[in-house]
């Protein structure tokens, strides 16, 4: 069965609630005060089954004092039923409600010309003409305008037929994305506990699912589910849903909160958005203006920070001769909304802003980034990226978020929080980005991605750093891995460093020599003098065998300057020719012979002590014997057992 949500809109006393009752048989006014005063104060709900179609009606109050309540019910609508009384035609709240519908990007609907039995045919046609003129150029241009009387029933069947026809073209909501339900009612039922209701705007909820109450972060499991008053095991996007929550008290839940799949969303006090100011707004919107922000069923206070990118707004936006940054009525711009209370939102969500005082609807727009950092007013790069994000696809959006994350990269969980994508969508997006060479996979479990342009920047930094080092220190084989990591990668994940270096190695640009990195094209350049000094130094170290000395002592013996000797030692150590044990430098050949000597001893006895070791090595002093035994332990040739060594 297809489910469609239809919202009423229109001026007070134009017959919205009576019309919903005529269509469904349900009086959507549930409050005692509403029945006493004869006006709708809060949103009400009713549903209508037509063959394989079920229409959920959201009836909203028309009085200007209750527009806040109207906005709580206006989100998640598929169709709008604009209600205009034939005897009064277009009125102030007709205009405000219709502006709200346009700002929320509702794409389809119709007009119910109510109280048709109270006017003659001439006045009815005049009202129709006024409505046609009013909706001209909007999403309701050319939409059905159906005269109807809730009192006599005239036109009610035609209205049902028209709603059914419009419902055929309603696209299904995003059931594959993260589950989200803005709460419009919360109450307690004896024997069941806390129940919340709302329109499920995305994803699916199943009995037993763990949900998170945002922005508070409290978690609860779904004890029971109802859709349009009937029990069900699953509710999907686009359905009016009631959820019985386990373990939450009614005092912990209120309208304006949101239920979402546990751990998938994160509240924020900053929202980057595109904001359109209505042409009918009474004045331009000034920098840092305080407004009432309506998102889903929530209302929070916010400051509007207009991002200028360094050049301010153009004249059509700022107004001729404007001395300050403003958004003029009828224009729009990228802004950052700085909230006084956190909200949980996602890119693509629509919102409404109303002036602080008097409370008037002045604009609205779409959220671009729901987890931004705090921008400077003239941050040109931020403005450029946000303008790209505004109309981007899910894949492009993820690529831009990755680029914004820089060297930190992003995990799959972080991308899910930023985009609201499901695990399946994230996997598909990751594959697409990698195939298009817009991202690289740092890790599969857990998923970690890095922007390809960022990867190229890091790789370029490594090449530049090594090139500079080789130029300044031609005798050095390379730089230590740790120095490169600290200077180029900073606090980036260790996996990112490993993958970028590995890719440079696969590309044949960088070689790793033990703990050092060098350009593959680099070979230490020795002058004839330096080459001769190197030979002398190596010969002296080879001659000393296990009776090793410090590099300074060897330099004096070989007649080589100490500073040059240190550089030559580093070079030969990187080549694997020399090894330093403590302060003493040994030739690798001597250490290899020592290992063979110890191994040859094992058939005779697998145990040696210091005295035996000194005897085997020709009477080494304790100064040399102890460091060499400890070296053999580290090399897993021997293992210390008390005062002896076991030959492994």
C-alpha positions in Angstrom: 0.0 0.0 0.0 1.3 3.5 -0.9 1.4 6.0 1.9 1.1 9.8 1.3 1.1 12.7 3.7 -1.1 15.6 2.9 -1.0 18.8 4.9 -3.6 21.5 5.1 -2.7 25.2 4.8 -4.8 28.3 5.0 -6.2 31.1 7.1 -8.1 30.7 10.3 -11.8 29.7 10.0 -11.5 28.8 6.3 -12.7 25.3 7.2 -9.5 23.1 7.2 -10.5 20.9 10.1 -14.1 20.6 8.9 -12.8 19.6 5.5 -10.5 16.9 7.0 -13.5 15.5 8.9 -15.6 15.5 5.8 -12.9 13.5 4.0 -12.1 11.1 6.8 -14.8 11.2 9.3 -12.2 12.1 12.0 -12.3 15.3 14.0 -8.6 16.3 14.1 -9.2 18.8 16.9 -8.4 16.6 20.0 -7.8 19.3 22.7 -10.7 20.3 25.0 -9.8 24.0 24.4 -10.0 23.5 20.7 -13.6 22.2 20.9 -14.6 24.9 23.4 -13.2 27.8 21.3 -14.0 26.3 17.9 -10.5 26.9 16.5 -7.6 24.7 15.9 -4.7 25.4 18.3 -2.3 22.5 17.6 -1.7 20.1 14.8 -4.1 17.2 14.4 -4.1 14.0 12.4 -6.5 11.8 10.4 -6.1 9.2 7.7 -8.1 8.0 4.7 -7.9 4.7 2.9 -8.6 4.6 -0.8 -8.1 1.2 -2.4 -4.3 0.6 -2.2 -3.6 4.2 -1.1 -3.6 5.5 2.4 -3.5 9.3 2.9 -2.4 10.7 6.2 -3.7 14.2 6.8 -1.9 16.7 9.0 -4.3 19.5 10.0 -2.6 22.7 11.1 -3.9 25.8 12.9 -4.6 28.9 10.9 -4.4 31.5 13.5 -1.3 33.8 13.3 -0.6 33.1 17.0 -0.2 29.4 16.3 2.1 29.5 13.2 4.8 27.9 15.4 2.5 24.8 15.8 1.7 24.9 12.1 5.4 24.7 11.3 5.7 21.6 13.5 3.3 19.8 11.2 4.5 21.2 7.9 7.6 19.1 7.5 7.6 15.8 5.7 4.6 16.6 3.5 4.1 15.1 0.1 1.2 17.2 -0.9 -0.4 20.4 0.3 -4.2 21.1 0.4 -4.4 24.9 0.3 -7.8 25.7 1.9 -9.3 29.0 0.8 -12.9 30.0 1.9 -14.9 31.1 -1.1 -16.6 33.9 0.9 -13.3 35.5 2.1 -10.7 34.4 -0.6 -7.0 35.1 0.1 -6.2 36.3 3.6 -2.9 37.0 5.6 -2.4 33.4 6.8 -3.2 32.1 3.4 -0.2 34.0 2.2 2.1 33.0 5.1 1.2 29.4 5.0 1.7 29.3 1.2 5.1 31.0 1.6 6.0 28.3 4.1 5.0 25.5 1.7 7.1 27.0 -1.0 10.1 27.5 1.3 9.8 23.9 2.4 10.0 22.9 -1.3 6.7 21.1 -1.4 6.3 20.1 -5.0 2.6 19.4 -5.6 -0.9 19.9 -4.2 -4.3 21.4 -4.9 -6.6 24.1 -3.7 -9.9 23.4 -1.9 -12.3 26.3 -2.3 -14.3 25.7 0.8 -17.7 27.0 1.9 -18.9 26.9 -1.7 -22.5 26.6 -0.5 -22.3 30.1 1.1 -21.7 32.0 -2.1 -23.4 32.3 -5.4 -21.8 31.1 -8.7 -20.5 34.6 -9.5 -18.7 35.0 -6.2 -17.4 31.5 -6.5 -15.8 32.2 -9.9 -14.3 35.4 -8.6 -12.8 33.5 -5.7 -11.4 30.9 -8.2 -9.9 33.7 -10.3 -8.2 35.2 -7.3 -6.8 31.9 -6.3 -5.5 31.3 -9.8 -3.8 34.7 -9.8 -2.4 34.0 -6.3 -0.7 30.7 -7.2 0.5 31.8 -10.6 4.2 31.1 -11.0 4.3 28.7 -8.1 4.2 24.9 -7.7 0.4 25.1 -7.6 0.0 26.9 -10.9 -2.4 24.8 -13.0 -3.2 22.6 -9.9 -6.9 21.5 -9.4 -9.1 24.1 -7.7 -12.1 22.2 -6.3 -15.1 23.9 -4.8 -16.3 22.0 -1.8 -18.7 22.2 1.1 -18.0 20.3 4.3 -21.5 21.0 5.4 -23.4 19.6 2.4 -20.7 17.2 1.2 -20.7 18.8 -2.3 -17.2 18.3 -4.0 -15.9 16.0 -1.3 -15.8 12.9 -3.6 -14.1 15.0 -6.4 -11.5 16.1 -3.8 -10.8 12.5 -2.9 -10.4 11.6 -6.6 -8.0 14.6 -7.2 -5.9 13.7 -4.2 -5.7 10.1 -5.4 -4.5 11.2 -8.8 -1.9 13.5 -7.4 -0.7 10.8 -5.1 0.2 8.6 -8.1 3.1 11.0 -8.9 4.4 11.3 -5.4 7.9 9.8 -5.2 8.7 7.4 -2.3 10.9 8.9 0.4 14.4 7.7 1.0 13.8 4.5 2.8 17.4 3.4 2.4 18.9 6.2 4.4 19.2 6.6 8.1 15.9 6.5 10.0 14.7 9.8 11.3 11.4 10.8 13.0 10.9 14.4 14.2 8.6 14.2 17.2 5.4 16.2 17.1 3.6 14.5 20.0 4.8 12.7 23.2 2.5 11.2 25.7 2.2 8.3 28.2 -0.2 5.3 28.1 -0.8 3.4 31.2 0.7 -0.1 30.9 2.8 0.8 27.9 4.8 3.9 28.9 6.1 6.6 26.6 4.7 7.0 23.1 5.9 9.5 20.5 4.4 10.3 17.1 5.6 11.9 14.0 6.1 11.5 10.2 9.0 9.2 9.5 11.0 11.4 7.0 13.6 8.8 6.0 14.7 5.2 6.6 12.8 2.5 8.3 12.1 1.5 11.9 11.5 -2.0 13.1 10.2 -3.4 16.4 13.3 -4.0 18.6 15.5 -1.4 16.9 17.7 0.8 19.1 17.0 4.5 18.5 18.6 7.6 19.8 16.8 10.6 21.1 18.4 13.8 19.8 19.8 16.2 20.8 20.0 14.6 24.3 21.6 11.3 23.2 19.4 9.1 25.3 18.9 5.6 23.7 15.8 3.4 23.8 14.5 0.3 22.0 11.2 0.1 20.1 8.7 -1.8 22.1 5.8 -1.4 19.7 5.0 0.3 16.4 1.8 1.7 14.9 1.1 3.1 11.5 -2.2 4.9 11.1 -3.5 3.3 14.3 -2.6 -0.3 13.4 0.2 -2.4 14.9 3.0 -3.2 12.6 6.5 -4.7 12.7 8.0 -2.0 10.5 7.4 1.6 9.6 9.0 3.1 6.5 9.7 6.6 5.3 6.5 8.6 4.5 4.3 7.1 7.1 2.7 8.7 10.1 4.2 6.6 12.9 3.6 6.0 16.6 6.5 4.5 18.6 6.3 3.0 22.0 9.7 3.6 23.6 11.3 1.3 26.2 13.0 2.8 29.2 12.3 6.5 28.6 10.1 8.7 30.8 7.6 11.1 29.3 9.5 13.9 31.1 12.6 13.1 28.9 10.8 13.6 25.6 9.2 16.6 24.0 8.1 18.0 20.6 11.1 19.3 18.7 13.3 16.3 19.5 14.2 13.8 16.9 14.5 10.0 16.9 17.2 8.5 14.8 19.0 5.2 14.3 21.4 4.9 17.3 24.9 6.3 16.7 24.3 7.6 13.2 23.6 11.3 13.7 25.2 14.0 15.8 23.7 17.3 17.0 25.4 20.6 16.1 25.1 24.2 17.1 26.3 25.3 13.7 24.6 24.8 10.3 25.8 26.0 6.9 22.9 26.7 4.7 21.5 28.5 1.7 19.0 31.1 2.9 16.3 32.8 0.7 14.6 35.9 2.0 11.0 36.2 1.0 10.2 39.2 -1.4 7.6 40.1 1.2 10.0 40.3 4.1 9.6 43.7 5.7 13.3 44.6 5.7 16.7 43.3 4.7 18.3 40.7 6.9 21.3 42.2 8.6 24.6 40.5 9.5 24.2 38.4 12.7 20.4 39.0 12.9 18.7 37.0 15.6 15.9 34.8 14.2 13.6 31.9 15.0 14.8 28.8 13.2 12.2 26.1 12.5 13.6 22.7 11.5 11.4 19.6 11.5 9.3 20.0 14.6 11.9 22.1 16.5 12.2 25.8 17.0 15.5 27.3 18.2 16.9 30.8 18.3 19.8 31.5 15.9 22.1 34.2 14.6 22.5 34.5 10.8 26.1 34.9 9.8 26.3 35.9 6.1 29.5 34.5 4.5 31.0 36.9 2.0 34.2 35.2 0.8 36.2 38.4 1.1 34.3 40.6 -1.4 30.9 41.1 0.4 27.6 40.5 -1.5 26.9 41.9 -4.9 24.7 45.0 -5.3 21.6 43.0 -6.0 22.1 41.2 -2.7 23.5 44.0 -0.5 21.4 46.8 -1.9 22.6 50.1 -3.6 24.9 52.0 -1.4 24.7 49.5 1.5 27.4 50.0 4.0 27.0 46.6 5.6 26.5 43.0 4.6 22.8 42.3 4.3 20.4 40.0 2.3 17.7 42.0 0.6 14.1 40.7 0.3 13.8 38.4 -2.7 17.4 37.4 -2.6 19.4 34.5 -1.1 23.0 33.7 0.0 25.2 31.2 1.8 25.0 31.7 5.5 26.1 30.0 8.7 23.4 29.6 11.3 24.8 29.8 14.8 22.2 28.1 17.1 21.5 28.8 20.8 20.5 25.1 21.2 21.9 22.2 19.2 19.9 20.5 16.4 20.3 17.2 14.6 20.1 17.8 10.9 21.4 16.6 7.5 22.3 18.2 4.2 19.2 18.7 2.1 16.9 19.4 5.1 14.6 22.4 4.6 14.1 25.0 7.3 12.1 28.2 7.9 13.2 31.4 9.6 10.8 33.9 11.3 11.7 37.3 12.7 12.4 37.5 16.4 9.8 40.2 16.9 7.2 40.6 15.6 7.0 36.9 14.7 6.7 36.8 10.9 7.8 34.3 8.4 10.6 36.0 6.5 12.5 33.2 4.7 13.9 29.7 4.6 16.2 27.5 2.8 18.2 24.3 2.7 20.9 23.0 4.9 24.2 22.4 3.1 26.5 21.1 5.9 25.1 20.1 9.3 28.5 19.5 10.9 30.6 22.5 9.9 33.4 24.3 11.7 33.0 28.0 12.7 33.8 30.1 9.6 35.3 33.5 9.4 33.1 36.0 7.6 35.4 36.3 4.7 36.4 32.7 4.3 36.6 32.5 0.5 37.5 28.7 0.4 34.6 27.8 2.7 32.2 29.8 0.6 33.4 28.1 -2.6 33.1 24.6 -1.1 29.6 25.4 0.3 28.4 26.7 -3.1 29.7 23.4 -4.7 27.9 21.4 -1.9 24.6 23.1 -2.4 23.6 21.2 -5.5 25.9 18.2 -5.3 25.1 14.5 -5.7 25.7 12.2 -2.8 29.0 11.1 -4.3 30.1 14.7 -5.0 29.0 15.6 -1.5 31.2 12.9 0.1 34.1 13.9 -2.1 33.9 17.5 -0.9 33.5 16.5 2.8 36.6 14.3 2.4 38.5 17.2 0.9 37.3 19.5 3.8 38.5 16.8 6.3 42.1 17.3 5.0 44.8 15.0 6.3 42.6 13.6 9.0 40.6 11.7 6.4 37.2 10.3 7.4 35.9 7.0 8.7 32.7 5.5 7.4 31.0 6.4 10.7 32.1 10.1 10.2 30.8 10.1 6.7 27.5 8.6 7.8 27.1 11.3 10.5 27.8 14.0 7.9 25.5 12.6 5.1 23.0 10.4 6.8 23.8 7.6 4.3 23.2 3.9 5.1 26.0 1.3 5.2 25.0 0.2 1.8 25.1 3.7 0.4 28.4 4.4 2.0 30.0 1.3 0.5 28.6 2.3 -3.0 29.8 5.8 -2.6 33.3 4.7 -1.5 33.6 2.4 -4.5 32.6 5.2 -6.8 35.0 7.7 -5.3 37.9 5.2 -5.5 37.1 4.2 -9.1 37.0 7.8 -10.1 40.3 8.5 -8.3 38.7 11.0 -6.0 39.6 9.1 -2.9 41.9 6.4 -1.7 41.0 3.6 0.8 43.2 3.8 3.9 41.5 0.9 5.6 38.6 -1.4 4.8 37.8 -2.5 8.3 36.9 0.0 9.6 36.4 2.0 6.4 38.8 5.0 6.3 39.0 7.3 3.2 41.3 10.1 2.3 40.7 12.6 -0.5 42.9 11.9 -3.5 43.8 15.6 -3.9 44.8 15.6 -0.2 46.8 12.5 -0.8 48.6 14.1 -3.7 49.4 17.1 -1.5 50.9 14.9 1.2 52.9 13.0 -1.4 54.2 16.2 -2.9 55.2 17.4 0.6 57.2 14.2 1.1 59.0 14.5 -2.3 59.8 18.2 -1.6 61.1 17.4 1.9 63.3 14.6 0.7 64.5 16.6 -2.3 65.5 19.5 -0.1 67.3 17.1 2.3 69.3 15.4 -0.4 70.3 18.8 -1.8 71.5 20.0 1.6 73.0 16.7 2.7 74.3 14.8 -0.3 76.1 12.2 1.8 72.9 11.3 3.7 71.0 8.3 2.5 67.7 9.8 3.6 65.5 11.1 6.4 64.1 9.1 9.2 60.5 8.0 8.7 59.5 9.6 12.0 60.8 13.0 11.0 58.9 12.9 7.7 55.7 11.8 9.5 55.9 14.5 12.1 56.7 17.3 9.7 54.3 16.4 6.9 51.5 14.4 8.4 51.3 15.9 11.9 48.5 14.3 13.8 47.0 12.4 10.9 46.1 8.7 11.5 49.3 6.5 11.3 47.5 4.4 8.6 47.4 7.5 6.4 51.2 7.9 6.6 51.8 4.2 5.9 49.5 4.2 2.8 50.8 7.4 1.3 54.4 6.2 1.7 53.5 2.8 0.3 51.9 4.4 -2.8 55.0 6.5 -3.3 57.0 3.3 -3.2 54.7 1.5 -5.6 55.1 4.5 -8.0 58.9 4.1 -7.8 59.4 7.6 -6.3 60.5 6.8 -2.7 62.5 4.0 -1.3 62.6 2.9 2.3 65.9 1.9 3.7 65.4 0.5 7.2 64.0 3.5 9.2 65.0 6.0 6.5 63.2 7.3 3.4 64.9 8.6 0.3 64.1 9.4 -3.3 64.7 6.4 -5.5 66.7 8.6 -7.8 69.1 9.7 -4.9 72.5 8.2 -4.6 75.0 9.7 -2.1 77.4 11.8 -4.1 81.0 11.4 -2.8 83.9 13.5 -3.9 87.3 11.7 -4.4 88.4 13.0 -1.0 85.2 11.8 0.7 85.4 8.4 -1.1 88.9 8.0 0.2 87.9 8.9 3.7 85.1 6.4 3.5 87.5 3.6 2.5 89.9 4.5 5.4 87.1 4.6 7.9 85.7 1.3 6.8 89.1 -0.4 6.8 89.8 0.8 10.3 86.5 -0.5 11.6 86.9 -3.8 9.7 90.4 -4.2 11.2 89.2 -3.6 14.8 86.8 -6.6 14.4 85.1 -7.1 17.8 87.6 -4.8 19.6 85.4 -1.9 18.4 85.8 1.8 19.3 83.6 4.9 19.1 83.3 6.7 15.7 85.4 9.6 17.1 88.2 7.3 18.1 88.1 5.5 14.8 88.1 8.9 13.0 91.3 9.9 14.8 93.0 6.6 14.0 92.0 6.8 10.3 92.9 10.5 10.0 89.4 11.6 9.1 87.6 14.7 10.3 85.1 13.8 13.0 82.1 15.5 11.4 82.8 13.9 8.1 83.2 10.5 9.9 79.8 10.9 11.4 78.2 11.5 8.0 80.1 8.6 6.5 79.0 6.3 9.3 75.4 7.3 8.8 75.7 6.5 5.1 77.4 3.1 5.7 74.9 2.2 8.5 72.1 2.9 6.1 73.8 0.6 3.5 73.9 -2.1 6.2 77.7 -2.2 6.4 78.1 -0.8 10.0 76.2 -1.3 13.3 76.4 0.8 16.4 76.1 -1.1 19.7 76.1 1.4 22.5 78.7 3.9 21.5 80.9 1.4 19.7 80.8 0.9 15.9 81.2 -2.7 14.5 81.5 -3.9 11.0 78.6 -6.1 9.9 81.0 -8.7 8.7 82.5 -9.1 12.2 79.0 -9.4 13.8 78.0 -12.0 11.2 81.2 -14.1 12.0 80.3 -13.8 15.7 76.8 -15.2 15.1 78.3 -18.1 13.2 80.8 -18.7 16.0 78.1 -18.9 18.6 75.9 -21.2 16.4 78.9 -23.6 15.9 79.2 -23.8 19.7 75.6 -25.2 20.1 76.4 -28.9 19.3 79.0 -28.8 22.1 76.8 -27.0 24.6 73.7 -24.8 24.3 74.8 -22.7 27.3 77.5 -20.1 27.6 78.5 -17.6 30.2 80.6 -14.5 30.1 83.8 -16.4 30.7 83.2 -18.9 27.9 82.1 -16.1 25.6 85.3 -14.1 26.3 87.3 -17.3 25.6 85.5 -18.0 22.3 86.2 -14.4 21.1 89.9 -14.4 21.8 89.8 -12.8 25.2 87.5 -9.8 24.8 87.4 -7.4 27.7 84.1 -7.1 29.7 83.7 -3.6 28.1 83.1 -5.4 24.7 81.7 -8.7 25.9 78.7 -7.5 27.8 77.3 -5.2 25.0 77.9 -7.9 22.4 76.0 -10.5 24.5 73.1 -8.1 24.9 73.2 -7.5 21.1 73.0 -11.3 20.5 70.0 -11.5 22.9 68.2 -8.8 20.8 69.0 -10.6 17.6 67.4 -13.8 19.1 70.7 -15.6 18.8 70.9 -16.2 22.5 68.5 -15.8 25.5 69.6 -14.8 29.0 68.9 -17.4 31.7 70.2 -16.2 35.0 73.9 -15.6 34.7 74.1 -17.7 31.5 72.9 -17.5 27.9 71.0 -20.2 26.1 71.9 -20.6 22.4 68.7 -20.6 20.4 
